[in-house]
Amino acid sequence: MKIDWAALGSVFGVSLAVTVGLVALFTLGVAGLSRRERAAAQGDSTALALTGAYVCFATCAAAVAYGIYLIMAKA
């Protein structure tokens, strides 16, 4: 049995980058919702923070759905 270390390293690097990116994007969504709460308490407009949070969450959901699609397409 021969292990292709270059391919294994490539898969590891891509998975690490995508995982860190999704966590950062989800964190931005949560921060946007928190900012919306603060803006609502101060009486400011909350549309931009809410839209940004929804975009972040939708992008996370799309990335997860794409990953599931890739897994199912290979089966």
Backbone torsions as a table, in degrees:
resi	resn	phi	psi	omega
1	MET	NA	131.9	-179.6
2	LYS	-118.3	129.7	180.0
3	ILE	-97.4	128.4	176.2
4	ASP	-85.5	93.5	-173.9
5	TRP	-66.4	-31.5	178.9
6	ALA	-66.3	-43.3	178.6
7	ALA	-66.9	-40.3	178.6
8	LEU	-63.2	-42.4	177.4
9	GLY	-65.0	-37.3	178.4
10	SER	-65.0	-45.0	178.5
11	VAL	-63.0	-42.0	178.8
12	PHE	-61.8	-45.6	-179.0
13	GLY	-64.0	-44.2	179.7
14	VAL	-66.1	-43.2	179.9
15	SER	-63.6	-39.0	178.7
16	LEU	-65.2	-44.3	-179.7
17	ALA	-64.4	-42.7	-179.5
18	VAL	-67.9	-40.1	178.9
19	THR	-63.5	-46.9	179.3
20	VAL	-63.8	-39.9	178.5
21	GLY	-63.5	-43.7	179.2
22	LEU	-66.5	-39.6	177.9
23	VAL	-64.5	-41.7	178.6
24	ALA	-64.5	-41.1	179.5
25	LEU	-65.4	-41.9	177.7
26	PHE	-64.6	-38.6	178.2
27	THR	-63.6	-39.6	176.2
28	LEU	-62.9	-36.9	177.1
29	GLY	-64.4	-44.2	178.2
30	VAL	-65.0	-39.6	178.0
31	ALA	-64.9	-36.5	176.7
32	GLY	-63.8	-41.3	177.0
33	LEU	-65.9	-37.6	177.4
34	SER	-65.3	-41.0	178.6
35	ARG	-64.8	-35.5	177.9
36	ARG	-63.4	-40.9	178.9
37	GLU	-62.8	-42.9	178.6
38	ARG	-65.0	-40.9	-179.4
39	ALA	-67.2	-38.1	178.7
40	ALA	-65.7	-37.0	179.1
41	ALA	-67.4	-30.7	-179.8
42	GLN	-89.6	-7.8	179.8
43	GLY	86.7	13.8	179.1
44	ASP	-86.8	172.2	177.6
45	SER	-72.6	139.1	-177.7
46	THR	-112.4	5.1	-173.1
47	ALA	-65.3	-43.2	-176.6
48	LEU	-67.0	-44.4	-180.0
49	ALA	-64.8	-40.1	-179.3
50	LEU	-68.9	-41.5	178.0
51	THR	-63.9	-43.9	178.0
52	GLY	-61.5	-40.7	178.6
53	ALA	-65.0	-43.3	179.5
54	TYR	-64.7	-37.9	178.1
55	VAL	-64.7	-42.6	178.8
56	CYS	-62.5	-46.3	-179.6
57	PHE	-66.8	-38.4	178.6
58	ALA	-66.3	-37.9	177.7
59	THR	-66.5	-39.4	176.3
60	CYS	-62.6	-45.5	179.7
61	ALA	-63.6	-39.2	178.9
62	ALA	-65.6	-39.7	179.0
63	ALA	-65.6	-40.9	177.8
64	VAL	-66.1	-43.2	178.6
65	ALA	-62.9	-38.8	178.1
66	TYR	-65.8	-39.8	176.8
67	GLY	-63.4	-42.1	176.7
68	ILE	-64.5	-39.6	177.0
69	TYR	-60.4	-44.3	-179.9
70	LEU	-63.2	-39.1	178.6
71	ILE	-65.6	-44.2	-177.8
72	MET	-71.6	-30.6	-178.9
73	ALA	-70.9	-26.6	-179.3
74	LYS	-83.8	-14.1	-176.3
75	ALA	-78.7	NA	NA
